[in-house]
């Protein structure tokens, strides 16, 4: 609520050490863009009752050292009567230009940390609508809720529903298909070396996926019992393909090639057969999972948890990797456990100490060398002021050093892959191309 301290997840993002914690979603739409006045009027109509969009982020008082650093917490301050039109502008830039300029610059402290921009499209006959934000303000589900409301079949969002914080019930990932539980909070595994072909700096690239290739990749395995089977989901294909990219990165290093060869030649487990701690050889993928129960779907804020799932990098066959990824993100709705509330409350009380003690481990490549985020709009016939939606593109936060974020944006017209990394533009491009190659291999195996 306005004026309250940030929950632990939001506090962690407010203290993000790898650059401003800015993220966003861009919609590519067909035709000429609407006027700024038209867009501002639409936003005012559909978003006017949303307190979250009028809040500013207030940093802890006092010096950022000593006791204030260990115990100080950010909080939200509400600006009643704030004119949402101030947050909307246009620029003669493409999405990539905007990312270079804006996503590495902090939001002004005296304004709500979000903005909406009309941009040039990536191709002729298109324009882009980019919503960017401080990630402590909103999550991906919040963004899709906001953007859906702007479509022609949308309507004004309800202020009370936007404040309906998910309470004792949360959607969480259930036990995996093998029956094993998630890794321990501070359990680490194996780091994956990125190509490191250029200067180590924040970078971002985008590629569009061929719909026929993605559809064929989904058909590479059948999930479920005979007679009731289904193709793999897009999210399962996504995880399997990223696992293939990480496998290729491991194979490019001498130690990775030897470890993979040993594991495959003698049929050993992921641990390589000789490690006393199997988790030390496991590669983990970090995946944000929406925790909203069905009756809190319009809550605006952050209601997600990062879970880690195993990347099957020791499996040479792309279809086998896809099989290993099926069912990993099956969710269940259950009450929050008392222990979970207690731990989160304790850690949130001293955020500086929590991040200082845990940050070196949870931000390390061995904790999760890659993050995988999937945001989609499934509805048919989406138009905004008569302009039809063509693509949805995610812009993730700058990831931890020596890791990569793969972000898949989807709508009925197709899917777009974004890759963000701290190791330079050449690495981001190589990882995106490797993803396309791995997806093609999976699709070809199904034909």
N, C-alpha and C positions, 0 to 999 in steps of 0.2 A: 504494500500500500504506500501511497505518497508519504514521504517523511520517514519511512521505516528504513532500517538498515538492509543492505543487500543480502540475499541468501548466499550461501557459500559458493555455489556455481557462478553466480553473477559477480561476486566479489573477486573470484579468481580471474574472471575475464577482465574486470576493471584493472587488475594488476598484471595483465598479460605482458611478459617481458620481451616479446619478439617484434613488437611494433604496435601501433594503435589497434585495438581489438575491433576493427571495422569489418563488416561483412555486408552482403547484399544479394539481391536477385534482380536480374534484368529480364524484361519481356520484350521480345522482338515481334513487332506487329507490322502488318502489311499496309501500304498506302502512305499518304502524307500525314504528318503528326497533327494532333489537335492543337489549337492555340493554347497559350499558357492560361488565359482567362477561362477557357473551357475546362481545362484540366483542374484548375484551382476550384472552380465551382463544383466540379464532380467530387473532389476530395472533401470539400466543405460539407457537401450533402451527405456523403457516405461515412465519413470519419469524425464528424463533429462531436459525437457523444463519447469519445474515447479518452479517458483521463490519462492513459499511459502515454499518449502522444504529446502531452503538454508538460511532461516532467523533465527536469534537468538533473544531471548527475553531480552531486556535491562530494568532493574529495574529503578525506579525513582532515581535521584541523591540526594545526601545529606542524612542527618539522617532520620530515619523512625519515627520521632516525629515532633511535631510542625507544621508549615505551610507546610513543604515538604510532610508530611503524608496526609494532607487534600487535597492538590492540585496536588501532584506529580502523574504522570501517566506512566505506562509502555509503551514501544514502540518496534517496530520491527526494527532490523538492518539486512540488507542483506549482505550475504557473497558470493560474486560472485566467481565462480570457485570452490565452495566447492565440494569435492568428495563424492557423495552419498554412495559409497562403505564403507566409514567410519562408516556409521550408521547401518551396517548389520553385524550380528554375529550369532554364534550358541552356545547352552549350553545344557548340559546333565541334563535338568530339565523338569518337567511337567509344565503345565500352572499354577496350584495352587502353585507350588514351586516358579515360576517366579513372581507371584503376590505378594507373601510374601516378596520376595527379592527386587523387582524393583518398585512396585507401591506405596511404601511408601518412596522412595528415590527421591530427586529432580534431574532433569537433570543438567548436567554441564552447567554453564553459558556461556561458550565459544563455544558451539556447538548448532546446530539446535535441538530443544526439541522433537525429535522423534527417534525411532529406530525400526528395524525389526529383529526378532530373529527366528531362527530355533530351535524348541524344540522337546523333546520326546513326542509321542502321549500318550493319556490317556489309550489306549488299544494297544495290539500287532498288528502290521501291519499298524499302523498309525504314522503320525508325525504332528506337529502343526507349523503353521507360525503365529507368534504373532507380530502385529503392536501395539506399545505403543506410547503415545504422551502426551504432555502437552495439556490440553483441550482448552487452549486459541489459539492454533495453528489451530486445525481442529475440525470439528464436525462429527457425525456419517455418514451423507450423504457424506462428503468428504472422509471418510475412505472407504466406499463401492465403490466410484468412483476410488480411487487408487487401491483397490484390484481387481476390475473387470478388470482393465487394465493389470494386471499380468496374467490373464487367457489366455489359448491358443488361444481363438478367440478374444482376445483384441488387442489393438494397442497403440502406443504412444499417450499420452494425449497432448492436445493442450494448450500451455502456455497462449495464449490470452484468451481462454475460462475459464481457471482456475482463471483468474483475473477479470472476468466479475461479479463484485459485484452487487447483486440484488439492483436495484434502487428504483424508486418511487412505483413500483408495488410489492406487497408481497402476498404470500399465507398465509392466516390466517384461523383460525377456525371460522365458521359462527355461528349464533345463534343456541343453542341447540334445540333438538326436542320439548321441552316444550315452546320454544320461549323466555326463560330467557337469559339474557346476562351473561357474565363471572363475577366472584366476583371482588370487588374493589381491587386495587393493594395491599393494606395493610389489606384487610379483612381476619380475621382469623376464624377458626371454632373449631373443636373438635380434640384434640390430641388422639392418640391411643396408649395404653401402649404395648410395646413389651414384650416378655416373660421374659427377663433379667435373664436367667438361668446361666450365667457364667460371667467372667470378662468383663468389658466394654472396648473393644478395637476393632479397625477396623478388619473386617472379611469378607470373601468372600467364597461362595460355588456355585457349579454347579450341575444341574440335567438335564437329557435328558427326553423330553416328548415323550410319545407314540403317533405315528401318528394317529392310529385308535381312540384313546381317544380324541385327539384334533379335529379330523374330526366329531366325534359324538357330541362333545360339540358345534361345530358350527351349527349343525342341531337342537339344542335344541329349537331354535325359528326361525320363518320366518319373514323377514323384508320386508315391502312394501305391496302394495295392492295385493289382490287375483289375480292370473294369471300372476303377474309380481314380485312375491316375490323372495327373495334370502335368503340363510343362513346367519347367522351372520359372520362378518369378524373375522379373527384371532385376530386382535387388539381389537375388541369389546369383544371377549371371554377373552382376556388377562385382560382388565380392570375389567370385571365382576368377574373373578377369584381372582384377587388381592383384590377386594372389599369383597369377601367372606372370605379371610384370615384376613382382618382387622376386619370384623364382629366377627370372632372367637376370635381375640385378645380382643375385647371389651367384649365379653361374658365371657372371662376368668377372668375378674375383677368384683367385686361385683357391683360397680356403673354402669359399662357397662351393666351387666346382667339386672339390675333393669330398666335402661333407655330403653333397647331394648324391655323388656317385656311390659312396659307401652305403648310404641309406637305401638306394634303389637296388644295388647289386645283391645285398644280402637280406632284403626284405625287413630291415630293422624299422623300428618305430621312429617317430620324429626325434626322439632323444638321441638317435644314432647308435643306440644299443649299449653305449658305454658310460653315459652320464648318469650320475646318481640322481640328479634333479632333471626330470624330463622337461619342465618348464623352461630350463635354461636354453634348450634347443628350439623351443616353439617360437614362431613368429606370430605376433598378435596384431590384429586390425582393430582400430578404435572406431566405433560406430555410434552416432547419436541416435537415441531411441526416444520417441515422444512418450511422455508419461501421462498424458491427459486421458482420463476415462471418457467414455462416450458423452457423458452429460456435461463435460467441461471443454468441449471442442473449440469454443470461441474465446477461451482465455488468451489474453495478450500478455506476453512476458516470456520468461524462460521456464519451461516445464519439460525438460529433457534430461536424460542421463547418458553419459558416455559409457558404453559397455565395450568389452573386448572379446573378440571371437578369434578362434585359431585360423590362420591362413595356411591352407594345405600345400605349402611350398615344396614338400618332398615328393609330391605326386607328379609324374612326368606327363600323364595323359590329361589334356584339358577337360574331358568329360568326367574323369575321376575327380578332378578338383571341383567341378560343379556339383557332383554328387555329394562331396564332402561339405559343401556350403549350404545344401538344402536344409531348411528347418532351423538354421542357426539363429534366426531372428524372430521365431515364433513368440508372440507376446501373450501374456495373461494379465488379467486385472485382479489385484489382490490388495488387502489392507497393508499399509506401511507398518513394518515391524517396529516395536518399541526400541530395539537396539539401533535400528537405522536412524530414528529420530534423535536418539541420544548422541550417537557418534557425530551426526551432521551438526547438531547444535553445539557440541563441544568444540569441534573444529572451526565453526563459523565464529565463535567467540574470540578467537585469537588468530585471525586470518593471516597476519604477517608471519607468525610462527609456523602455522600450518604450511604455508607455501614455501617458507625457507627450508623446512625439514623435508617436505615431500617433493618440492619442485624439481630438485636435481634428479629425482628418479622418475616422476611421472612425465617429465618433458624430455627424457632421454630416448634416443632411437631404439634402445632395447626394450622400452616399455611398449611402444607402438610405433613402428617405423612408418606406418601409413594410416591416415584417417579416411573413412569412406562415408560420404554424406549424400543421400538421395532425397530430392524434393520433387514432387510432381503435382500436376493439375490434371485430373482424369476426365473432367467434364468435356462433353462434345460442344462444338460450335461456339467457342469463347470469342467474343468480340468486345472491343472497348471503343465507344463512340463510333461504332460501325466498322472499326478496323479489326481484322481477324488476327488471332494469336498464331504465330509461327514457331517460336522457340522460347524456351525458358532456360536461362543461364544463371548458375550460381557463382557468386564471388565469395569464397571462404576467407576467413582470417589468415594472416600470415602464420604458417605453421611453425612448430619448434624447429630449431636447427637440425639439419641432417635428416629431416623427415619430409614427407609429402602428403598433401591432401588431395584426394580425388573426389570431385563433386559432380554428381549426375543430376541434371535437370530435365524433367520430362513433361510433355503435354501430348495431346492426341496427334499432333503433327510430327512429333519426333523427339529425339533426345540429344542433349548437348553435354559434353564432358568438359569440365574445367579441371586444371591441375595447378596447384599452388605449391611452391617450394621456397626454401631459403637458400637454395644452392644455384640460383641463376636461371636465366631464360633458356639457355641451351638445355639444361637438365629438364626443365618443365616441358619443353618441346619433345625431347627424347622419351620422356615418360608417357606423354600423350600418344606419340606414335607407337610405342610399345603396347599401349592399351588397345589401340586399333588392330595391331597385328594379332594380339592374343584373342581378341574377340572374333577375328576372322578365322583363326585356327579352330575355335570352338564351334563356330557356325559350319565350317567345312566338314567337321567331323560328324555333323548331324545329317549331312546330305547323302 
